[in-house]
């Protein structure tokens, strides 16, 4: 399942365009771009929204794209490049004919090459022939466009030749080896070979090129030198021209190839994905066949819990605590998983890191680390390989503990970014860009968002309030501390529940800060609710029908608050929104460790001791529940305070 | 008397240390203690009933004070006071009857019932609060059902007939009657579960999914009874947080072969949408139909209401409590919840199923209006 994801994320926008909801990662990005004037992230995600019309707003700022643009074409406005890129994507969405149009349109700048490349991949024959047609002007005079056009076919030809071996004799003997890998050389041959392999070259080159593409960035210098040497050996005037161009061209070439490859790859799945996209089915654990399949792939051999509650057969239920040691033992055997990801996985598994935000940040940082250490293996494209790699990490994390919705959204974002990487980008730049994307995501979507939420929520706290909160929510904690620091006089009621007792952590922290706290158990909620004036709750996600998906017990608290007419305020960062809908807590949930229920405080030995093997006894430890939207008075997000109804609009807009 | 006082002190201590827990055990112990008190009470010749009432009240106050939250104590005290009054009135009535009708000794056995019910009607009429109640209508049945009482009271009235003037013997009889009545009460406490659980079959059908919270003996026996009738159903047990009695219940249910799932209290809302019926035991029932039950039940009731799941309360006979709209009990560490009557679908008592709006009637049957103040007296 995983390997297929990268293409899907690429195709996401196109498909999403149709649906009423857009990828969850998109909404925050856009808001950020709107509000914080950080269009970089937003730009690419705008795509789905604005199918045909490109508003200037969406164009990524130079800084971001600059990474690629800087190298390729310093002068020719990055805007053009991005715009073209956008067009390019759109073309892929639509008919291939447009590509020809694009070709026809005068691509003035280097970026255009990307477009052409992408185009060329779609219809090799067409592009090749058309390019050839245009090669003439190149030779005559100036142009990048022509050049890029030239290079394409030439390269492809050469590649084809080298593969087939039929044309190799024609290549200069010195570089026969290099030919396969280095595009720079191919250009030289172009002059000679052009005519010959119109037909032969076109079909094959793609594969070869894709493999080459990744290396090129690193080998540019080499190539340049070599090509120069060859030219010196005796070349046409055209070759000399190439010399100058060499620097830019290889990258240009890369772009087309990679784009082509990815484009092609995208195209095929696209059809399938389209169907899939409509109903992104979750793994259903009552489907034995599938479970078996997954198990074979699994790194973590989780033993499944014996007795499962009928309602939750769909969900994975594992015997907790068994796999930790195994995993630790496996540490040195798992090459596929980066150590930092491994560490995060173990932390998730052992419960050392909990909470949507914390888990998400930990995961992203681990990915960042992994990307830092990543190098594209030979014969592979960065975009594809990295995406596959991330997918591998993700499936490892899933095995450790099912993803939270926040993590899912972050992964979606990350993959989107990777897939949208300009293909001309060198590996270093690409990695840097992704890393900065990750940092920006953490900063904007989580840290700054939290700060904004805190400000909003602060406005809702008055002197003399009695605030109730449930469990441990990082945002709520921030709100309370912030309000306390700003001299609000209020009292806090912390409601807690078994088996996690997260509230005790919150209690400890708040009391240490000198806040006036009351601590009670969720069963006493009806008792304590009389004195409460506001209820602040965190959420794991807000679904598009307004249902708040959060730690188990939240629904109870909200329900009782509603019964006592106490306003319920849900604090949730916008990046946690999700387009799924859910009516009850049964359809989707996460099962915790059932044995956690067994241990009863104040009793050394469980009451249930002795009948654990009885098949009639089942223990159910749910992790989440769904709070109906009518229990919620208000949702505080980073774009402000909205009611559930308004939220629906937000969700559908993004 | 000193030994009674010692007993009382002992009992108070036990209650305070929570050695005795659960409304049933408490009720039984209270009744037994009161029986002791009554039997130890010296016979006065002037007003036996009044002195008995005073003695019981004195002890009752101490007991109630020991644990004001355990309503069963107060209820039993009130029940006993009520019985003393009724016995007193009935003996007085029968004496009056004797005078009026002459001696019907021959048919004493038969007539005695009539006399009793007449006495009850008189007792009812005496208190303005009480309209002729269900209890008075049903009076014949329990009396005829409980064998030991009528003969003795019959003997009593006979005795009275013969020596109507001798108040001493009458007083002796009164005391005897009261003790008999208390014995009956104790018996009733014992059998009440059976009566309730006998109705289980009517309420639990095949493949039902039942949710309960905490541990209640009544609920347990209710479920057992249904299980014995080969109904297969599944039970979700919420653990009932501060004390986790749900685990105990789960263990017992599993032992009987019932399919049981233990859930945390916080998961109640999540699971309630798949539940057909919520069955809980009550700690006390208010006259307005509200329920005082282990903490957490209100949450369950609200969730049940949200999902239109029937919320059934199993009520022991000694659970009927307070009159009027009682606010939730406020205890430092809440052990109980107050459930508003609108959240309750049904009460199942030993007398059958009742709607919340009918509870005040049942209460009127059990207590005299005068005794409602027992607790208030003790408060200052």
Interface residues (C-beta under 8 A of the other chain):
Chain A: X309 X311 X497 X498 X499 X520 X521 X522 X523 X524 X525 X526 X527 X528 X530 X552 X553 X555 X556 X559 X560 X563 X584 X585 X586 X589 X597 X600 X603 X606 X607 X608 X610 X611 X614 X616 X617 X618 X619 X620 X621 X622 X625 X626 X628
Chain B: X236 X239 X240 X241 X242 X244 X247 X248 X250 X251 X253 X254 X255 X257 X258 X259 X260 X261 X262 X263 X264 X265 X266 X267 X268 X269 X270 X271 X273 X274 X295 X296 X298 X299 X302 X303 X306 X328 X330 X333 X334 X337 X338
